[in-house]
Amino acid sequence: MIKIGLRLVDLSNDHLQYAAQIGVDGGTLRTDELPGVAETGKVDAAGLRDLLQRLDALDLELAGMELRRARIAGVLRGDPEGAQEIDDLCETIRVLGGEGAPLVTCGFAVAHADEHLQAWRGYKDLPGGRAGTELRTFDAAWVEETDMVTWGIDTGDPDVRVPIDEVWRRMDGFMERVLPAAESAG
């Protein structure tokens, strides 16, 4: 069965009512929209239950969570704080799974470890969509050389060069911790 959903960009009653009125089945939330995450790094179980009750009252369901790379920037960069980021994420996954959320998505892109600090490289939001909406548009000409993170190419800047083996090492370490949490959550 196919379901139609939205990325629920805010949890105000107006936004959730709008989602219900247009007929979607529910949607996903970015990590920071989950109760408690912005304050502590992990979801607050009681706050999540309250949110799920609000969604249920509108006949909406939480389809899952989109992990913002800013929540695992230390993991992506290979920094020591990555261990705590993974601990927080694993706890969030266990709580979400325990409440029936079926999905966590994650883009593990070292090149985007700092995306929360700057705009997307090569992308702009430009007018042109229906009813005056903006469309996210990519043009390679907008990418500057300083925007590039390279894989195994010596750029002369040690902060930019990340060898492929190191990217895989970071991803393996991440998955070795996160997958058991997801499996235990159901």
HUJO-V559627 format. One line per field, one symbol per residue. psi: psi as a letter, one per 40 degrees, with the letter a starting at -180 (. if undefined). Layout:
psi: ???
This chain:
psi: hhihiihheifidddddddddeeidaaiiideeihddddeeiihdddddddddddddefiiheahhhhddefddddefidedddddddddddddddddeehehhihhghdefdfdeeiihheiihiieiifeiihhhihdeehideehhigehheehdedhhiddddddddddddddddddddde.
